[in-house]
Amino acid sequence: MHIREFYYKGKAKIRSMVYNRNYRKKWYPFLYGSYWHMRLQHKLPEKRYQNYFAARPNPGAGIGHQLANWIAGYWFAKQFGLLFAHICFSDSRIPYTKSSWEDFLGFGRGEVRMEELIKEKNYRIVRIPMFGESKEQDMGMIRSIIRSYTNQRVVFLAEQDQFYSDQYGVMEVIQKKFQNASVEREKLLYEEEDGIHIAVHIRRGDVTENSSNPNIQMRWLDTGYYARVLKLLLKKLEGRKFQIYIFSQGTREEFQKDFPFPNVHYCLDMTAQNTFWHLTQADILIISKSSFSYKPALLSSGIIIAPKNFWHGYPKLERWIVVDEEHIQEEVFSSVLMLLENIGDSKEA
């Protein structure tokens, strides 16, 4: 184990024991100096600095998880009337080490970095308690904490993995950032074949069907689900040429029996970044219960087919088709051809 990884995991374990286990307890806010700073202040400060808000992409997590953290930071900065401070995405194998995802995504472009604020502009970090985004009492507490520091140069740092459900709230912003990233991405496989390009992300590797861990079980979707979706979808695309790309882990033999369709391409050994890139560029993207395909869906301008039971919200857009994984109705795909035409027209424009 790398020394930085050992240090990160040890520190994270201690913080979890002290803070995470006490979340939702009545005394939880008392663990934070920022809470006591707010409670012991008798008069609101008159001086006003423009302060910042940041959320650290979890250094020990995959890119989907890190993106959820970054998006939460960007969103809550706006909700609290603060500027956003960017923290780089890191390599999960060596935490706190800048990852190649930083340039690939382009999210930090045009943003002030927290590191610069601390080192060059005399800002200091103030941690704030975890809060429930839909609980007005929690939100009021955070606003009061923020007001109590207006006479100081501060970057408010959210607790690790502060949750933000409807991540599509920043969809337009991150789409522009991704499109304008100054990085050369790999050639798409889609360029080699004509037709409607359908990408299917099947989450495997870290999830198993028979896991006793409920947190793992909630992420499982069997291949039969994807086969049913494809069968009904292809029925609506009858007469149109299409190409199906399966992005997952495992072997071709594991999937072939469930996908007896023509023009199926198995992309099982592709790098994470190239897979992510392909998911964003598909005409139709069928996502799994995974942040790794949900985030490309937010960056996509194509049709998204998503399972109903997921922990993040979906935008109320016609091109986002939400299906009940237990009872998939053929009718939900009735507008697919019209949507494809509209998307094609908008790309040409």
Summary of the structure (lengths in Angstrom):
residues: 349
radius of gyration: 22.3
end to end distance: 51.3
largest distance: 72.6
contacts: 1022
relative contact order: 0.11
helix: 42%
strand: 13%
